């Protein structure tokens, strides 16, 4: 198979590591130049015809690409013919088939998914989030193939009408009623220490959808950079091994400000997440959205099932195990998977009723 890279090596013989995909991707351009993607995917393997995909059958499993990406600057009849052909060739592999194009709208994307693609993106791709989504699709496709399950359209969780209506009414009402308290908190946060009022981080929610997660800032500026130095204090374990635990949480975290400690103990730091709920990024009840470095490690086996439901402010884990020192990774994942498999609007109401007593426990988010 004749292949090239999207970008040539630099004078030093290496390509830039800044914001680039780390997966092994195979690109095929059906129309247009792939140079628009070379900054984000400099190490991608490039093939020049659909026929070259037939050679995948002779490649050892460990050397197969993590995903096949079709790029086209024009979505037309020729594109859909080629997409159908590629989809048929890819049926025997648990490899995600993705489309990248700026010539799409909602209706065209539906047709692309209907004709065999697992998802569709514009050229404005966040490489890190793209990698996490590919990892999830790989595991989901493998699981679906082994269990002979039908492939869900783009693997997207659809929230029920009653749950979404409840989220909108609840979040909007709460934002209006709590706005004086939120304004006061914002002023104190700003006066106590230098830095922004809100802490905004990328989180993986339902279906590994990456979004901007909002909280009142409770730590000093630069706290994220100190994470590696505090691994030995992780409540989930991991002393001597930074990769021993998926989740990370510290009791009496030294990075937290005095007022930030109060906000965390009362969970008032999470009030801005009502905006996330109103926007549809989250629900009032669901599994907690995870930082990307945690979500990346939950793309295998049954762990990925926790992402196949709404991301929420409160949920089963919070009201049953929150704040307990002996909580293991397995227990937390099991609770998340349990909620994903058996949630309902009625059960959500029960969890909300149990949330207030849980808030009295001292926790760090």
Phi, psi and omega in degrees: 000122179277124183227158173224176176253157179294329179224150179278155177299153176284178180302328180279356177090010180226162175256163183293143180263001186282119175051052177239154179289141180256359177278158174275104183250146176243118184254143172224123178267121176273333173196140180094169184265139179281000182297338179293343183250002189292333180290323181273335183227060185293336184257011181293146176275135183244128172248163191243000177202157178297325182301331181295339178292338178297336180288348179300332182294337181262003182266135177303148185304321183290347181253004177292151178292155177286336178197151172253127184242122175264125177250139176208131177273359180216122178263110183217192181299320179299318180301314183292327176296316179292322179297315179298320180295315179296318180300319178294321179292331185271355185302328184275359181244148174267052182246126179299141175247115186241151178241135175239122180196147175264356181265055183226153168224186184300315183291319179294322179298320178300318179294321179297316179293322181294332183264018168119346179284149178275334175192169184222137183225158169273176181287349178274071185262136171273107188305319183294312178296325178298319179297315181298320181293320178296316179301318179295314181298322178301311182293320182294318180294320178296315179297316180296321180293317181294324182266002180056042179270148175293146182281120177292149179293111178058010177055043183256134177280133179251120181285145180289158181298317182295321180293316181293319178298318178298318180299315183295311181297314183294312183293318180294316179297316181295320179297321179292312183290326185264001183303321177298318179295319180295322177295317179297316178299317180300318180295316181294318179301318181291322182283330186287319183209157179291146179130177181288160178287320183255146171259118182244122180226155176283127178232151176260121182250221182301129180063025182064020176295126181268130180216168178277113184267129187253135172213158168290139180292127181242356181242163175292157180297137180089009183298325181299327182290343182268002187302315184296333182282348186246013183301328183291348180263001184300126178295338181270005182097185177114008179297127179082357180210103185295344182256010186289330183235144178288314187267158181224125179203139182234133172277138182056048181302122183293347181277347185279138177283168181299311179291327177298325178296319177296316180299320181290318181295333180259357183064016178290340178294343183269358181304322179299344178292347173299330176292318176301320179294316181298323180286340181098003176292327184224175173238168176296319181241134179169186175280142183298135173292142187253148169304151186299326180292335175277317182298326181299331183268003178242044180248022182233154175050220184282346182302324182296341181299334181298337181273357182267040173205179183294145168277142186220167176284316177232163182188193185298317180298315184299320187271350181251326187232358190300132175087357181276134184291330187270014180288124180263166175304314184299320180295315182294315179298318180299320178294319179296316179295321178301316179295318182299325184277333190229021182284155176205166180297321180295317179294327176299319180296324177294317180295323177297319179296331181271354185288319183303314176299327181291333182291342180285347179280144180281121184221154166246136185277000000 
